[in-house]
């Protein structure tokens, strides 16, 4: 089981846009520059977490439904990625095993905001 608190600082609540962007950039560099699968996974989780925080903030301000926990959001994010960010099949398979795919995706392909997605897939 992946422990998010060991990857993301426990003091970060996602509300600081600059810190969120910094975590996303750090995660992207970690994923792209590492050959270690665990480091790549940690990098992707940082990207997903920054997207989760941004999506949650937007949903709250727009009074839309949104998962209140990262794990539920992560499955939707993985489904929407469509190899756009994760091009390492081993990394993707490990993350899918951890977070799964949703039966009814709420994020459009290629996006990261959680909402009632368009009917066309």
C-alpha positions as CSV (number, residue, x, y, z in Angstrom):
1,X,0.0,0.0,0.0
2,X,1.3,3.4,-0.9
3,X,1.5,5.8,2.0
4,X,0.8,9.3,0.8
5,X,2.1,10.9,4.0
6,X,5.6,9.6,3.2
7,X,5.5,11.3,-0.2
8,X,3.8,14.6,0.4
9,X,4.6,16.8,3.4
10,X,2.0,16.2,6.0
11,X,1.8,20.0,6.6
12,X,0.7,20.7,3.0
13,X,-3.1,21.0,2.8
14,X,-3.2,21.9,-0.9
15,X,-4.5,25.4,-0.5
16,X,-1.2,27.2,-1.5
17,X,-1.2,27.5,-5.3
18,X,2.6,28.1,-5.5
19,X,3.4,25.2,-3.3
20,X,1.0,23.0,-5.3
21,X,2.7,24.0,-8.5
22,X,6.1,23.3,-6.9
23,X,5.0,19.8,-5.8
24,X,3.8,19.1,-9.4
25,X,7.0,20.3,-11.0
26,X,9.1,18.3,-8.4
27,X,7.0,15.2,-9.2
28,X,7.3,15.6,-12.9
29,X,11.1,15.9,-12.7
30,X,11.2,12.9,-10.3
31,X,9.2,10.8,-12.7
32,X,11.1,11.8,-15.8
33,X,14.6,11.7,-14.4
34,X,14.5,8.5,-12.3
35,X,15.0,4.9,-13.5
36,X,13.8,3.5,-10.1
37,X,10.1,2.4,-10.3
38,X,9.4,3.5,-6.7
39,X,10.8,7.0,-7.4
40,X,8.7,7.2,-10.6
41,X,5.6,6.3,-8.6
42,X,6.3,8.9,-6.0
43,X,6.8,11.5,-8.7
44,X,3.4,10.6,-10.3
45,X,1.7,10.7,-6.9
46,X,3.0,14.2,-6.4
47,X,1.5,15.2,-9.8
48,X,-1.8,13.6,-9.0
49,X,-1.9,15.1,-5.5
50,X,-1.3,18.6,-6.8
51,X,-4.1,18.1,-9.4
52,X,-6.3,16.7,-6.7
53,X,-5.9,19.8,-4.5
54,X,-6.5,22.1,-7.5
55,X,-9.6,20.1,-8.6
56,X,-11.0,20.1,-5.0
57,X,-10.5,23.8,-4.6
58,X,-12.2,24.5,-7.9
59,X,-15.1,22.2,-7.1
60,X,-15.6,23.8,-3.7
61,X,-15.6,27.3,-5.1
62,X,-18.1,26.2,-7.8
63,X,-20.2,24.1,-5.3
64,X,-19.7,20.9,-7.2
65,X,-19.3,17.4,-5.8
66,X,-15.8,16.2,-5.5
67,X,-14.1,13.2,-3.6
68,X,-12.9,14.3,-0.2
69,X,-10.2,11.7,-0.3
70,X,-7.2,11.4,-2.6
71,X,-7.6,7.7,-3.2
72,X,-11.0,8.0,-4.8
73,X,-9.8,10.9,-7.0
74,X,-6.6,9.0,-8.0
75,X,-8.5,6.2,-9.8
76,X,-10.4,8.8,-11.9
77,X,-7.1,10.6,-12.6
78,X,-5.4,7.4,-13.8
79,X,-8.3,6.6,-16.1
80,X,-8.2,10.1,-17.6
81,X,-4.4,10.1,-18.1
82,X,-4.6,7.9,-21.2
83,X,-0.7,7.6,-21.3
84,X,-0.5,11.4,-21.5
85,X,1.8,11.7,-18.4
86,X,2.5,8.1,-17.4
87,X,4.3,6.4,-20.3
88,X,5.9,3.6,-18.1
89,X,3.5,0.7,-18.2
90,X,5.0,-0.8,-15.0
91,X,4.4,2.4,-13.1
92,X,0.9,2.7,-14.5
93,X,0.0,-0.9,-13.6
94,X,1.2,-0.6,-10.0
95,X,-0.8,2.6,-9.6
96,X,-3.9,1.0,-11.1
97,X,-3.5,-1.9,-8.8
98,X,-3.3,0.5,-5.9
99,X,-6.1,2.9,-6.9
100,X,-8.2,1.1,-9.5
101,X,-10.3,2.5,-12.3
102,X,-13.7,3.9,-11.5
103,X,-16.8,2.3,-12.9
104,X,-18.2,5.7,-13.9
105,X,-15.3,8.1,-14.6
106,X,-15.8,11.7,-13.6
107,X,-12.7,13.2,-15.3
108,X,-12.6,13.6,-19.1
109,X,-9.6,12.0,-20.9
110,X,-6.6,14.3,-20.8
111,X,-8.0,16.5,-18.0
112,X,-7.6,16.6,-14.2
113,X,-10.7,18.3,-13.0
114,X,-13.3,16.1,-11.4
115,X,-16.9,16.7,-12.5
116,X,-19.7,15.0,-14.5
117,X,-17.7,14.4,-17.7
118,X,-19.1,14.5,-21.2
119,X,-21.1,11.5,-22.3
120,X,-18.8,10.8,-25.2
121,X,-15.6,8.9,-24.3
